[in-house]
Amino acid sequence: MTPYKEFTTRFKLLISKNPHLITTTLSNIFTMRLIGNKTHGDLAEIAIAEFINQFMYDFKSVHVGKDLFRAKEREEDITIINEITKKEFPVSLKAYGDGPLQLSTDKHFQMFPKLQSLGPEIKGKALASVWADPVFLGFGNMNVLPLIYDEKKQRCNILVFDAETARNKVVCIVLEEAGHGRRHPVFRFYDAKDNYVCEVRYGSGTANALQRGLWTHTKNGFTYFDSITEGWIDYSHNLVLVQLFSHALIASQKGHELALKSLKLDIEEQKKRSNLK
């Protein structure tokens, strides 16, 4: 079991025993969409990192931050350390709507050209060469933690893509040209039952991250996901949190210190109610 798999297994166990903890956290995260459509994604990184630190006693998490993230070669939003084994691993956190999900970017535009060089249909020995290529060596080791949300129904599902199983099940990679709502061609990965697994999107070196890289789909590729929350969790907007933010932005540091003391007391009370202390 990889360090990340061990973490998600423990994360899933904690949520199953204390669903109210993640429900509260997700409600607060998606309340941030009331402030701005993009706000929740960045704050989700901070929230999940703190969730791990407060409620998962055998794990420690550090929010990497955007400046450090941009300076790194690997995709990473938070770093998690197993306090027992001392193993450290990066995690990329995604907050996406229910549908297409980006698993990794292709900063140097190498994935699509590699597949293109092998022809429009890749299987057998040619498929083995894909997995042997340095560009795809990390396919089975992607530590992506996606918070998939359905805003209309106000619900969230933490769905982790099982990349290792997906890699073992893929039997064919097929080029599908532009059309049917697609502006660019894609290479789609299929299993032996012709089920969709994932895809590599086209995009030149100057294209933005959303126009290239490795993607999947939370509906079409559902077989290859593990639900950490064991299905959808309903969340609700916390309007008091919006007020708290607006007041905090004009309050002094002294006011922040007093508020922080109260928040810490509340967290400790949640731990006691959940028998985490």
C-alpha positions as CSV (number, residue, x, y, z in Angstrom):
1,M,0.0,0.0,0.0
2,T,1.4,3.4,-1.0
3,P,1.7,6.2,1.6
4,Y,-1.1,8.1,-0.2
5,K,-3.4,5.0,-0.3
6,E,-2.8,4.4,3.4
7,F,-3.7,8.1,4.1
8,T,-7.0,7.9,2.0
9,T,-7.9,4.7,3.7
10,R,-7.5,6.3,7.2
11,F,-9.3,9.5,5.9
12,K,-12.2,7.3,4.7
13,L,-12.4,5.6,8.1
14,L,-12.4,8.8,10.0
15,I,-15.2,10.2,7.9
16,S,-17.3,7.1,8.2
17,K,-17.2,7.3,12.0
18,N,-17.5,11.1,12.2
19,P,-19.4,12.4,9.1
20,H,-20.4,15.6,10.8
21,L,-16.7,16.8,10.8
22,I,-16.4,16.6,7.0
23,T,-19.9,17.9,6.5
24,T,-19.1,21.0,8.5
25,T,-15.8,21.5,6.7
26,L,-17.3,21.1,3.2
27,S,-20.2,23.4,4.1
28,N,-17.7,26.1,5.0
29,I,-15.6,25.5,1.9
30,F,-18.4,25.7,-0.5
31,T,-19.9,28.7,1.3
32,M,-16.8,30.5,-0.1
33,R,-18.5,30.4,-3.6
34,L,-20.9,33.1,-2.3
35,I,-17.8,35.3,-2.0
36,G,-16.3,34.4,-5.4
37,N,-16.6,31.5,-7.9
38,K,-12.9,30.7,-7.6
39,T,-12.4,31.4,-3.9
40,H,-13.4,28.0,-2.7
41,G,-10.6,26.2,-4.5
42,D,-7.8,28.0,-2.8
43,L,-9.4,27.9,0.6
44,A,-10.2,24.2,0.3
45,E,-6.4,23.6,0.3
46,I,-6.1,25.4,3.6
47,A,-9.2,23.8,5.1
48,I,-8.3,20.2,4.2
49,A,-4.7,20.7,5.4
50,E,-6.1,22.0,8.8
51,F,-8.7,19.2,8.9
52,I,-5.9,16.7,8.7
53,N,-3.9,18.4,11.4
54,Q,-6.8,18.7,13.8
55,F,-8.6,15.4,13.4
56,M,-6.1,12.9,12.0
57,Y,-3.7,12.5,14.9
58,D,-1.2,10.2,13.0
59,F,-0.8,12.6,10.1
60,K,0.5,16.1,9.7
61,S,-0.2,18.4,6.8
62,V,1.4,21.5,5.4
63,H,-0.1,23.9,2.9
64,V,2.6,24.4,0.3
65,G,1.3,27.8,-0.9
66,K,1.0,29.1,-4.5
67,D,4.5,30.6,-4.7
68,L,6.2,27.4,-3.5
69,F,3.9,25.4,-5.7
70,R,4.8,27.3,-8.8
71,A,8.5,26.8,-8.1
72,K,8.2,23.0,-7.8
73,E,8.4,20.5,-10.7
74,R,5.7,18.3,-9.3
75,E,2.1,19.2,-8.8
76,E,1.5,19.8,-5.1
77,D,-0.9,21.9,-3.0
78,I,-0.4,20.2,0.4
79,T,2.3,18.0,1.8
80,I,1.3,15.2,4.2
81,I,3.6,13.4,6.6
82,N,2.7,10.1,8.2
83,E,3.7,10.7,11.9
84,I,4.2,7.0,12.5
85,T,6.2,6.0,9.4
86,K,7.6,9.5,8.8
87,K,6.9,9.1,5.1
88,E,6.2,12.4,3.3
89,F,4.1,12.7,0.1
90,P,2.6,15.5,-2.0
91,V,-1.1,15.9,-2.7
92,S,-2.8,17.9,-5.4
93,L,-6.3,19.0,-4.2
94,K,-9.0,19.7,-6.7
95,A,-12.4,21.3,-6.3
96,Y,-14.3,20.5,-9.4
97,G,-17.9,20.3,-10.5
98,D,-19.4,16.8,-11.3
99,G,-18.0,16.0,-14.7
100,P,-14.5,16.4,-16.3
101,L,-11.6,16.2,-13.8
102,Q,-8.0,17.1,-14.5
103,L,-5.6,14.6,-13.0
104,S,-2.4,16.3,-14.1
105,T,-1.2,19.1,-16.3
106,D,1.3,18.5,-19.1
107,K,3.5,21.6,-18.6
108,H,6.0,20.6,-21.4
109,F,3.5,19.3,-23.9
110,Q,4.9,15.7,-24.0
111,M,1.9,13.4,-23.4
112,F,-0.1,14.0,-26.6
113,P,2.9,14.0,-29.0
114,K,4.2,10.7,-27.4
115,L,0.8,9.0,-28.1
116,Q,0.6,10.6,-31.5
117,S,3.9,9.1,-32.5
118,L,2.5,5.6,-31.8
119,G,-0.5,6.0,-34.1
120,P,-4.2,6.5,-33.8
121,E,-4.8,3.2,-32.0
122,I,-2.4,1.9,-29.4
123,K,-2.6,-1.6,-27.9
124,G,-0.4,-4.6,-27.1
125,K,3.3,-4.0,-27.2
126,A,2.8,-0.4,-28.2
127,L,0.7,0.1,-25.0
128,A,3.6,-1.3,-22.9
129,S,5.9,1.4,-24.5
130,V,3.5,4.1,-23.3
131,W,3.8,3.0,-19.6
132,A,7.6,2.6,-20.0
133,D,8.0,6.1,-21.3
134,P,9.2,8.7,-18.6
135,V,6.3,10.9,-19.5
136,F,3.8,8.3,-18.2
137,L,5.9,6.8,-15.4
138,G,3.9,8.7,-12.7
139,F,0.5,7.6,-14.0
140,G,0.0,5.1,-11.2
141,N,1.3,7.4,-8.5
142,M,-1.0,10.4,-8.8
143,N,-1.9,11.8,-5.4
144,V,-5.0,13.8,-6.5
145,L,-7.7,14.5,-3.9
146,P,-10.8,15.8,-5.7
147,L,-13.7,17.5,-3.9
148,I,-16.4,16.9,-6.5
149,Y,-19.4,19.2,-6.0
150,D,-23.0,19.5,-7.4
151,E,-23.9,23.1,-6.7
152,K,-27.5,22.8,-7.7
153,K,-28.2,20.0,-5.2
154,Q,-25.6,21.4,-2.7
155,R,-23.7,18.1,-2.2
156,C,-20.1,17.0,-2.4
157,N,-18.4,13.6,-3.1
158,I,-14.7,13.2,-2.3
159,L,-13.8,10.9,-5.2
160,V,-10.2,9.6,-5.6
161,F,-9.2,8.2,-9.0
162,D,-7.7,4.7,-8.6
163,A,-4.9,5.3,-11.1
164,E,-3.1,2.0,-10.3
165,T,-6.2,-0.1,-11.2
166,A,-6.9,2.1,-14.2
167,R,-3.4,1.6,-15.6
168,N,-3.7,-2.2,-15.1
169,K,-7.1,-2.3,-16.8
170,V,-6.4,-0.1,-19.9
171,V,-6.1,-2.3,-23.0
172,C,-6.5,0.3,-25.8
173,I,-5.8,4.0,-26.4
174,V,-7.7,5.6,-29.3
175,L,-7.3,8.9,-31.0
176,E,-10.7,10.6,-31.4
177,E,-10.7,13.6,-33.7
178,A,-12.3,17.0,-33.0
179,G,-16.1,17.1,-33.2
180,H,-19.1,16.1,-31.1
181,G,-18.6,19.2,-29.0
182,R,-14.7,18.9,-28.9
183,R,-12.6,21.6,-30.4
184,H,-9.4,19.5,-30.4
185,P,-8.6,15.8,-30.7
186,V,-8.1,13.6,-27.7
187,F,-6.5,10.2,-26.9
188,R,-9.0,8.2,-24.9
189,F,-8.1,5.2,-22.7
190,Y,-10.5,2.2,-22.6
191,D,-10.6,-1.1,-20.7
192,A,-11.4,-4.6,-22.0
193,K,-15.2,-3.9,-21.7
194,D,-14.8,-0.7,-23.8
195,N,-15.4,1.4,-20.7
196,Y,-14.0,4.9,-20.7
197,V,-11.1,5.3,-18.2
198,C,-9.4,8.6,-18.9
199,E,-8.0,10.8,-21.7
200,V,-5.0,12.9,-22.8
201,R,-6.1,16.2,-24.2
202,Y,-4.5,18.1,-27.1
203,G,-2.8,21.4,-26.5
204,S,0.3,23.1,-27.8
205,G,3.1,24.3,-25.6
206,T,1.4,27.7,-25.5
207,A,-2.0,26.4,-24.5
208,N,-3.3,26.8,-20.9
209,A,-3.4,24.0,-18.5
210,L,-7.1,23.3,-19.2
211,Q,-6.4,22.6,-22.8
212,R,-3.9,19.8,-22.3
213,G,-2.8,17.1,-19.8
214,L,-4.4,14.0,-18.3
215,W,-8.1,14.1,-17.6
216,T,-10.9,11.8,-16.6
217,H,-14.7,12.2,-16.0
218,T,-16.4,11.6,-12.7
219,K,-19.5,10.2,-14.4
220,N,-18.1,8.3,-17.4
221,G,-15.2,6.9,-15.5
222,F,-17.0,6.3,-12.2
223,T,-15.8,2.6,-12.1
224,Y,-12.3,3.9,-11.5
225,F,-13.1,6.1,-8.5
226,D,-13.2,5.4,-4.8
227,S,-15.6,7.6,-2.8
228,I,-13.8,8.6,0.4
229,T,-17.2,10.0,1.7
230,E,-19.0,6.8,0.6
231,G,-21.3,8.7,-1.7
232,W,-22.7,12.3,-1.7
233,I,-22.7,14.4,1.4
234,D,-25.2,17.2,1.6
235,Y,-23.8,20.6,2.6
236,S,-25.4,23.9,3.4
237,H,-24.2,27.5,3.2
238,N,-22.9,29.0,6.4
239,L,-23.9,32.7,6.2
240,V,-22.3,33.4,9.5
241,L,-18.9,32.5,8.0
242,V,-19.4,35.2,5.3
243,Q,-20.1,37.7,8.0
244,L,-17.0,36.5,9.9
245,F,-14.8,37.1,6.9
246,S,-16.2,40.5,6.1
247,H,-15.7,41.6,9.7
248,A,-12.2,39.9,9.9
249,L,-11.0,41.9,6.9
250,I,-11.5,45.2,8.7
251,A,-10.7,44.0,12.2
252,S,-7.3,44.5,13.9
253,Q,-4.9,41.7,14.7
254,K,-6.0,41.9,18.4
255,G,-9.6,41.1,17.2
256,H,-8.2,38.2,15.2
257,E,-6.4,36.8,18.2
258,L,-9.6,36.8,20.3
259,A,-11.6,35.2,17.5
260,L,-8.9,32.5,17.0
261,K,-9.1,31.6,20.7
262,S,-12.8,31.0,20.4
263,L,-12.4,29.0,17.2
264,K,-9.8,26.8,18.8
265,L,-12.1,26.1,21.8
266,D,-14.9,25.1,19.3
267,I,-12.5,22.7,17.5
268,E,-11.5,21.1,20.8
269,E,-15.1,20.6,21.7
270,Q,-15.7,18.9,18.3
271,K,-12.8,16.5,19.1
272,K,-14.3,15.6,22.5
273,R,-17.7,14.9,21.0
274,S,-16.1,12.7,18.3
275,N,-13.9,10.9,20.9
276,L,-10.7,12.1,19.1
277,K,-9.0,13.1,22.3
